[in-house]
Amino acid sequence: MLERAGEAQTTSNILMVAPAQFRHNFDTAKDNSYQERPEGFTDQELDALTSLDRHSAFAQMEGLQGKVEALDAETHELASVEFANMVETLQGKMVRVIVIADVREHDIPDSIFPNNPISLHAAEGGIAVKYPMKSDSRRAEKQLPIVETLTRDFGFRVAKVVDMSPLEESGDFVEGTGSMVLDRTNRIVYASFSQRTTPGGVEAFADFTGYKPVTFTSVDRIRKTPVYHTNVVMSVGNRFAVICTEAITDDTERTNVLNSLRETGKDIIEITTEQMNKFGG
């Protein structure tokens, strides 16, 4: 269990992983309704891409490889431009941006989302936690030398690395600060259960850290689907919390979440489902 002292809730240091092969991930699209359906593909082609690995789908359907590779190139180019713009914007606001490079050989398209496979904590001289990921295609992201690069090149201290990956074998997942919204100061973890955020995964994190779990389920009322990650529904800052309460379908769970936020002194900013769908949370 982590030491009792709470951590700072916000930071002036941002870790970003530069895209090397970012593309539409058909594997993760199976339970993430927020991934846009790519244009120009038939239902049969999309079914093949989501049910098979890429190479098997290419072998099964003539012409599919060319269409996918064209989509990959366009998506990667857009992501690279947006990445550079975001780095520049953050630096312009006096935020220290630490950029770590991915390489094409890794073939991990979602590496630009490092908050899912790993989180970093200031407690006990620095702790890194690696998380159990639902998608096979995302588990390899934990091979990126993030901890080594931070300590060697940027002067950060990491005294301990906790690897929760063995939970993958039992089908328990908790995908970092996507699955969990952490109130680091008050040591509370807010978590919306989904295929990617299981009770066993959240419980394991809470047992290790000593954080109090506040759990619930959430549904996108427009898409009629479960919300895949908690950080789509809500976020917690120093003085306020942003939350889509209408996504929490159970009255008792909704009350518990709101009471926890109020008891820790947060001003509550409510957003609609439409705003949540634009990632306003």
VENLINBEL-V98194 format. One record per residue. RES is the residue in three letters. D_FIRST is the distance of its C-alpha to the first C-alpha in whole Angstrom. Layout:
res->RES d_first->D_FIRST
res->RES d_first->D_FIRST
This chain:
res->MET d_first->0
res->LEU d_first->4
res->GLU d_first->7
res->ARG d_first->8
res->ALA d_first->11
res->GLY d_first->13
res->GLU d_first->14
res->ALA d_first->18
res->GLN d_first->19
res->THR d_first->22
res->THR d_first->23
res->SER d_first->26
res->ASN d_first->25
res->ILE d_first->26
res->LEU d_first->25
res->MET d_first->28
res->VAL d_first->29
res->ALA d_first->33
res->PRO d_first->35
res->ALA d_first->36
res->GLN d_first->37
res->PHE d_first->36
res->ARG d_first->38
res->HIS d_first->38
res->ASN d_first->35
res->PHE d_first->37
res->ASP d_first->34
res->THR d_first->32
res->ALA d_first->35
res->LYS d_first->35
res->ASP d_first->32
res->ASN d_first->32
res->SER d_first->35
res->TYR d_first->35
res->GLN d_first->36
res->GLU d_first->40
res->ARG d_first->42
res->PRO d_first->44
res->GLU d_first->48
res->GLY d_first->50
res->PHE d_first->49
res->THR d_first->50
res->ASP d_first->48
res->GLN d_first->49
res->GLU d_first->48
res->LEU d_first->44
res->ASP d_first->44
res->ALA d_first->44
res->LEU d_first->42
res->THR d_first->39
res->SER d_first->40
res->LEU d_first->41
res->ASP d_first->39
res->ARG d_first->41
res->HIS d_first->44
res->SER d_first->45
res->ALA d_first->45
res->PHE d_first->48
res->ALA d_first->49
res->GLN d_first->50
res->MET d_first->51
res->GLU d_first->54
res->GLY d_first->53
res->LEU d_first->50
res->GLN d_first->48
res->GLY d_first->51
res->LYS d_first->49
res->VAL d_first->46
res->GLU d_first->46
res->ALA d_first->48
res->LEU d_first->45
res->ASP d_first->43
res->ALA d_first->45
res->GLU d_first->45
res->THR d_first->42
res->HIS d_first->40
res->GLU d_first->43
res->LEU d_first->42
res->ALA d_first->38
res->SER d_first->39
res->VAL d_first->41
res->GLU d_first->39
res->PHE d_first->36
res->ALA d_first->38
res->ASN d_first->39
res->MET d_first->36
res->VAL d_first->35
res->GLU d_first->38
res->THR d_first->37
res->LEU d_first->34
res->GLN d_first->35
res->GLY d_first->38
res->LYS d_first->35
res->MET d_first->34
res->VAL d_first->31
res->ARG d_first->30
res->VAL d_first->30
res->ILE d_first->28
res->VAL d_first->30
res->ILE d_first->29
res->ALA d_first->32
res->ASP d_first->32
res->VAL d_first->35
res->ARG d_first->37
res->GLU d_first->37
res->HIS d_first->33
res->ASP d_first->35
res->ILE d_first->32
res->PRO d_first->33
res->ASP d_first->30
res->SER d_first->29
res->ILE d_first->29
res->PHE d_first->26
res->PRO d_first->24
res->ASN d_first->21
res->ASN d_first->21
res->PRO d_first->20
res->ILE d_first->18
res->SER d_first->16
res->LEU d_first->15
res->HIS d_first->13
res->ALA d_first->14
res->ALA d_first->10
res->GLU d_first->10
res->GLY d_first->14
res->GLY d_first->14
res->ILE d_first->12
res->ALA d_first->14
res->VAL d_first->13
res->LYS d_first->16
res->TYR d_first->16
res->PRO d_first->19
res->MET d_first->22
res->LYS d_first->25
res->SER d_first->28
res->ASP d_first->29
res->SER d_first->30
res->ARG d_first->27
res->ARG d_first->25
res->ALA d_first->27
res->GLU d_first->26
res->LYS d_first->22
res->GLN d_first->25
res->LEU d_first->26
res->PRO d_first->25
res->ILE d_first->23
res->VAL d_first->21
res->GLU d_first->23
res->THR d_first->26
res->LEU d_first->24
res->THR d_first->23
res->ARG d_first->27
res->ASP d_first->29
res->PHE d_first->27
res->GLY d_first->25
res->PHE d_first->21
res->ARG d_first->19
res->VAL d_first->16
res->ALA d_first->14
res->LYS d_first->12
res->VAL d_first->13
res->VAL d_first->11
res->ASP d_first->14
res->MET d_first->14
res->SER d_first->18
res->PRO d_first->18
res->LEU d_first->18
res->GLU d_first->21
res->GLU d_first->23
res->SER d_first->22
res->GLY d_first->23
res->ASP d_first->20
res->PHE d_first->20
res->VAL d_first->18
res->GLU d_first->19
res->GLY d_first->17
res->THR d_first->18
res->GLY d_first->22
res->SER d_first->20
res->MET d_first->18
res->VAL d_first->19
res->LEU d_first->16
res->ASP d_first->16
res->ARG d_first->14
res->THR d_first->15
res->ASN d_first->15
res->ARG d_first->12
res->ILE d_first->14
res->VAL d_first->14
res->TYR d_first->18
res->ALA d_first->19
res->SER d_first->22
res->PHE d_first->23
res->SER d_first->25
res->GLN d_first->26
res->ARG d_first->24
res->THR d_first->21
res->THR d_first->20
res->PRO d_first->18
res->GLY d_first->17
res->GLY d_first->16
res->VAL d_first->14
res->GLU d_first->13
res->ALA d_first->11
res->PHE d_first->10
res->ALA d_first->9
res->ASP d_first->7
res->PHE d_first->5
res->THR d_first->5
res->GLY d_first->5
res->TYR d_first->9
res->LYS d_first->12
res->PRO d_first->14
res->VAL d_first->18
res->THR d_first->20
res->PHE d_first->23
res->THR d_first->26
res->SER d_first->29
res->VAL d_first->32
res->ASP d_first->34
res->ARG d_first->37
res->ILE d_first->40
res->ARG d_first->39
res->LYS d_first->38
res->THR d_first->35
res->PRO d_first->31
res->VAL d_first->29
res->TYR d_first->27
res->HIS d_first->25
res->THR d_first->23
res->ASN d_first->24
res->VAL d_first->28
res->VAL d_first->27
res->MET d_first->26
res->SER d_first->24
res->VAL d_first->22
res->GLY d_first->24
res->ASN d_first->24
res->ARG d_first->26
res->PHE d_first->27
res->ALA d_first->26
res->VAL d_first->28
res->ILE d_first->28
res->CYS d_first->31
res->THR d_first->31
res->GLU d_first->34
res->ALA d_first->32
res->ILE d_first->30
res->THR d_first->32
res->ASP d_first->31
res->ASP d_first->32
res->THR d_first->29
res->GLU d_first->26
res->ARG d_first->28
res->THR d_first->28
res->ASN d_first->24
res->VAL d_first->24
res->LEU d_first->26
res->ASN d_first->25
res->SER d_first->22
res->LEU d_first->23
res->ARG d_first->26
res->GLU d_first->24
res->THR d_first->22
res->GLY d_first->25
res->LYS d_first->26
res->ASP d_first->29
res->ILE d_first->30
res->ILE d_first->32
res->GLU d_first->33
res->ILE d_first->34
res->THR d_first->37
res->THR d_first->36
res->GLU d_first->39
res->GLN d_first->37
res->MET d_first->33
res->ASN d_first->36
res->LYS d_first->36
res->PHE d_first->33
res->GLY d_first->33
res->GLY d_first->29
